[in-house]
Structures are given as C-alpha cells and as structure tokens.
C-alpha cells in the first residue's frame, strides 16, 4: 500500500524542501485507509494554571474567594498526589447558589477558541462548572456540565461564551473565575478537584456565517463539516469561527484561514481579512470572492458562468507539476462557477474545468498565489478520496508546517 508521487523535476536549490514535503505527503496519505475522524488535539495551548500547588497556603495566595463565607480552596492528598480541592457544601450552605474562586491574570487570549479545565467530582455529584474571564468592566462567561465521577476534561468553545457588562476584549483578560453550581435540584455536600486550566487554538480556521444568514448558513455549515472531516483524516486540527468574531482579531497569526462559502461577509469582516492577509496570513476561499479580497490575494474576479447543459463542469484537471502530491483530477459535478484570473503575487491557475467528455472548458477551477487560493465553486461531496488529497496538497503548498502537524498526528 502506498501513494505514488508524480515524477517531477525540481531545481536543486529547492530539492531538500520539496522532497521533505513529498515525503510527508506520502506518509500521511498512505495512512488514510486506517485514519479515523476523531478530533485532533489543538496545535497550540496556553497553560493558565496547572494547579500544581505544594500546599494550601500557596493556592490560597493565588486563588481568592469570589464570595465571602465560602470554603477556600485547599491542597489535599488525592490519588497519592497533592490536588487542589474546592469544597462545595450545597446542603450545609443551602443559601449559596454557587461556590467560586478568582485569580488575577494578565493574558492576551485573542487567538483562543477554546477554554478547557480538568475536573474531578465526587460520587453521585452533578454540577455546572463555569469559567469566567474578566476583561476591564465586563466578563466573558462559558459553562459546561459534569455528570460523571472521575477526571473529566470540560472544553468550552469561545463561540459558546457570552459577555456581561462591557468587557474590553479577549486580548485584555485580567481575571479568571471558576464557579461551581448544583446541576440538579438535589443539593449535596461534595467537592471538586481541579487541574490544568488551558486556552487553546489551532493554526487553521474555518469561517462560518452567522446563524441569521439563513439558508446560506446551513449550506456553509455542511461544506465546513465536510472540510473538517477531511482535515481530521489528514491529521490537521481546525477552529470553527463565526464571521462576527473576525473584527476582534481572533485570527491572530494563524497561517491559514478557509472560507468555504461566505456570500454575505460584512464590510468589517472583509476589512479584518484584508488586514490578516497583509500581515502574513493566507486565505482559501470557495465560490464567493469579494473584490477587495480578490485584489489582496492577487486574483481578478470574473462573472458568473452557468452550465448550458448537464456535465459542463464535471472534473477539475490539475497540472501535476504545480504542487507536489496534487491528484491528476478530481470529480466535481458543479453546475456553475465564478471564474477568476491571476494578476499578482505569483498567482497562477493550477486546475481547470473539464466537461463530462474530458474536454477543457477553458475556465479556471483552482488558483493559488503567494497569499492564498480560490476554488471557483463550492466543495461538493463527490470523489472524497481525491478531494482529501487535493486539500492535503493545497495545505502543504500554502504552509508546509501543516505537514509537520499532520505527520505528528
């Protein structure tokens, strides 16, 4: 079993880089038949607190009570390890609606897309655990439920966070609060053990429309889910980010962002993406190509072209010498396209549309430049194996670091 690479000649000055990328492509794609669609661990993480305190005095110096009269955190021996423990006497202190602790921090979490915390609840104990982030005169709040005993990792997506008051931004986090609430009406005296509070994010993001975008939002979610499955098969983690979040600077220094189909981008979102590209980030867009983004990527947007008969756009044919590992062709039964032409930043056409008879239509299907890529129709579900290989090769072309991540996973 193996992946046959095309016999392509490269300049000697580029040979070491090219062959390293070819090897990683072959290694990863050779493993596709045995791959699973399990979630890939985030590529980046920031440890906010390991909860590895030596004694009670040290943990109480860092974590303060959020409400007076509550038990303070302690370090106790649990499973032969010093473990931070917070008592939650919901029965003895029935007037309390929650038990919580605060810690001062100075964090820039603008890139973070998830907060996670490892917790261990007592037997027969259910709880809601909230992780609050204080920012200036407001808070960001998210919560998860813990319904089973033993160590559990709760993971709260940034998309599930809401704001209270007027927070200054995710780049100005000055406090963290952990709060425990009774999940069911039964109030028990129990405790929660804590370890490893982290913020995390991936090097790759997929931008999804806002929920109010209607049918387009549903279409894009389906395409996004398709891409996520392919990326998981390749071994590359991805963050799902809403268009609304773009002006906040959430993309940070991620090397690549994918827009699977985003026909109603706001002016603010387009401006944020322009800044992202001019700061070094790359974009891969499908079908919808705002003029300002076309310009910044080095493409000139064309006009809509519909099929005159079924099968006008049946296959994408690739120039094998353009990108290592790219398949010769990909079946894609499209019914219309938005073509583009290369104009700047080393832009070029690497894939063209063929009709069902194998004849070239002359319309570009996939373009790449030094700043990104554009697919002239949405990514359809047909020919998934070759489409996964296409996406894998394109990732490696836009940022070889993704092949390191794929090989590690």
N, C-alpha and C positions, 0 to 999 in steps of 0.2 A: 504494500500500500504506500503510495507516495503522491507528491504533487509535482508534475512535470513543468519545469520552468522553461520559458522560451529561449532559444539560442540567440541572445542579443549581444552585440559587441559594444563595449563602453570604453571611453578614453581611460588610459592607465591612471591618470591623476584622480579619477573618480572610482576606480575599481574597488579599493578596500571598502568604501562606503556602500557601493552598490551591492557587492557580494554579501556584505553583512546583512543588508536589508533583504536580499533574496533568501538568505538562509533563514532569517526569522519568519519571512512569509511562508516558506516551505514548511518550516517546523510547525507553525501554528495551524496552517490549513490542513496539514497531514493529520492533525488531531481532531478535525471537525467531526468525523463519524462518532467519536467517543465523547464529544463535548456535551455538556448539559446546559440548561438555561437557568442555572442557579445564579443568584445575584453575585456580582463581582464586588469584592471589598473596595471601598473608596481608595483612590490613589493617594489622597492627601488627608492628613488629620492633624489637628492641633489639640494637644492634651491640656485641658483646662485645669483638671485636678485629678491626680492619680488616687487620692485618698489613702496614701501610704504614710500615715502619721504614726510616730513612735509611741505617743501617749495621748491621754485625754487633754492635757494642758495645751499641747501643740495644735490639736484640731480645734479646740475652743478659741484659740488665738486667731485662727483663720476664719472659722465659721461662727457667726453670731446669730442669736435668736432673732427671728423676724417679728415675733410677738412675745411680749412678756408673759411669764408664767408657764411657758412650755418647757419640757425637758431639753437639756442641752445635749449636743452630740458627744459621744464617748468613744474611746477606743477599747474594745473588748477582744478577748481571745475567741475566735470562731474558726473552726476547721483548722486549728493549730496555727492560725495567722492573726496578727493584730488587725482588726477590722473596725472601720468607722461604723458606728451604730447609732441610730436615732430612734428613741422610744416614741411610740405613737399610742398613748393611752386613751383611745376614743371612748372607752367605757368609763374609766375613772374620771375623766375630764369631759363630761358629756357636753359642756357648754362650748367646747372648742370645735370649730368646723374644719380646722386643718392644723398641721404642725409643720413649721418651715424654718429654714436656716438661710442666712445670707453670707455672701463673701464679696469683698471688694476686688475688682479686677480692672485691668486696662487692656482691652482687646479690640482688634480690628477683625470682625467676623463678616466683612462684606462679601467674601467669596464663599462662605459656608452655606451649604444647602441642607445640612442635617446636624442635629444635636443628639448625642447618644449618652446613655448612663446605664451602667450595670448595677442592678439592684437584687436584693435577696429578701423576700418577705417571709414572715413566719408561717407556720402551717395554718390552714383554714383562714387565711387572710387575703382579702382582695383590697386593692387600693387604686386610686388615681394618683399618678405622680406627675407633677407639673415642673417644668424647667422654665423659669422666668429669666429674661435678660433685661437689666436696667440700662437705659440709654438717656442721659440727660433728665428731662422732665417726663419721661414715659417709660413704658415697658413693652417688651415683646413676650408673648406667653404662648406656650405649647404644652400639651399634656398627652399622656398615654396611660393605658390601664395595665395593671399587673394582677393576673388572676390565678397564677400558679406558683407554688413554692419553689425554692431553689434559685440559683443565679439566673437572671434574665437580663438581656440587653434590650432596653427600650430605645427606639430610634424615632425621632420626631422630625419630619421633613419641615424645612423652612416654609414651604407652601401651606402648612397647617398652622403656622404661627399667626396670631392676631396681635394687634397693637392696642395699648391702653395709654391714654394721655397723649402727649406729643413727644415721642422718642426722637432722639437726634440722628439716628441712623445705625445700621449694623456695623459700621466702621468705628463707632464710638460707644462700645459696651463698657460700662463702668461698674457693673454689679451682676451677680448671679444669685438666684434664689431657687432652692429646691423645696417644694411643698408636697405634702402627702395628705390626701383626702380619703375618707372612707368611701369605698366604691358602692357597697350595698347599704341598706338600712341597718343591718346588724353592725353594731359598734363594739369592737373588741380591743382589749389591751394587748398590743403587739409591738413589733419594732421592724425597722427596715435597715438593712445593711447596704453600704454604698461603696462603689469603686469605679474608677475610670469614667470621668466625665469628659467627653470629647466633642469637638466640632469637626466636620469632615466635608470634603468636596472632591469631585473628580476633575480630571484635566479636559474632559469633553462634556459639552452641554447640548441638550436639545431644547429648543424654544417652542413652547406650545401657546396657542392663542388663549385669550381669556375666555372664561366659561360663557360670557354673554355673546360671544361671536357666533352662536347658533350652530348651524349645520357644518360650517367650515371648521369649527372647533372639534366636532365629532370626527370629521374626516381626518384632520391633522392628528388627533389622538390615535386613530387607527394606524396612520403612517408612522407616527412616533413609536407606537408599541412594536410595529414591525421592525423598525430600526434598532430598538432596544434589544429585541430578541437576537438579531444578527450580531450586535455588538457584544452581547453576553456570550454568544457562541465563539466569537473571536477571542474574547477574554479582556475586553476593554470596558471599564465602568463608565457610566454616564449619569449626569444630573438632569432632571426634568425641571425646567424653569419657565415660569409664565412670562408673557410679554410685558405685563405690568411691572415686573421686577427689574427690567433692563435699565431704566434710568437711575436706579440705585447703585449701579456699578457692580452688580453681582457677578458679572463675568470675570472681573479682575484680570489676571494674567493667564487665564486658560488659553492654551494654544489653538483650540478649535471649537467652533460652535456650529451646530446644524439647525437650519430652519427647514423642516420637512414640507410645510405648506402653510404660509402665513400671509394671506391676502389682505389683511386689514391692519397692518402694522401702523401704529400711531407715529406722528412726526417725532415725538420724544424717543420712541423706541428706535426709529431709524437713525436719529442723531446719536444715540448711545452706541449703536452698532458701527456707525462711521468712526466714532472715537476709538472703539475697540479695535477696529482694523488698522487705523493709522498708528495705534500704539503697539502693534505687532501681532494681534490676534488674527485668525483666519476664519472665514465663513464658508459653509457649504449650503447653498440654497437650492430648493427644488421648485420649479414652475413659476412661483411668484418672485419677481425680481424688481423691487423698487429702483427707479432710475438712479437715485443717489447711491444706492448700494452697488448697482452695476458699475457706476463710474469708479467707485473706490476700489472695486475688485479688478478693474481692467477690462470689463466687458461692455458692449453696447447692446442694449435690449432691443429685440426685434418685435414684430407684431404677431398676434395670434394666427396660427395656422391650423385649420381643422382638416380632418380626413375627408377626401372626396368619395372614398369607398372603404369598407372594412378591410383592414390589413395594410393601410398606407404606412402606418408606423408599427412595425411588428418586432423589430430586432434592433439592438444597439450593437454596432460593429466597432471594435476598438483597434487602434494601431498598437500592436504588441510592443513596439519599441519605445513607446512613450513612457509607460510606467511599469516597473517590474511587478510580475505577479498578476497583472490585469488579465482576465479571461479574454479569449478572442471575440466572443459575442455573449450577449445577454438577451434572452427573450423578454420582451416588454410590449404587451399588446395595448399600446396607447391609442387614443382617438383624437388627440390634438396636442400641439406643442407651442411653447413660447420660445422661439429660437433666439440665440444671441451670437454676437461675433466678437472675436478677440481684438482688443485695441491697445492694451498697455500692460505693464508689469509682467512681461513674458507670458502673456495669455496665449492659449492655443487650444485647438479642438482636438480631443483625444478619442471621441466616439461620435459616430454619425448614424443616422437613422436609415435602416433598410426596410423595404416593404416585404410583404409575405412571400414574394418571389425572389427575394435576395438582392433586389436592385436598390442602389443608393438613391435616396430622395434628395440628397444634397443638403439636408438640414442638420445642423449640429445637434447632438444629443447630450454630450458631456464636455464641458470646457473646464480647464484648470488654469490658474495663474499663480504667481508668487504669493498672492493674497487669499486664494480660496478656490472654490469650484462652483459650477452651476449645472444642474440637470434640468433639461427643458420640459420635463413632465414630472408628475409625482411618481414616487417609487411604488410600483404595483406588486402584488404578492406572487406573481408567476415567476418561475425559474429561481427559486430561493437560493439554491446552492451557488449558482454563478453570481447572483446579486450579492451574496455574502462575500464571495471572493472579490467582487468589484469594490465593495465598501472597504474591505480589508486593505486592498492595494491602494485605494484612494487615501485612506488614513495614513498609511506609510509614506505616501508621496507628500502629503501636506505637513506631516510631522512624524519623523522616524521614531520619536520617543514612544509613540503608541505601540510600536512593535516590541519595544523592550517591555512595556506593561503587559502586552498580550503573551509574550514568552514567559513572563514571571507567573502569570495566572494559568 
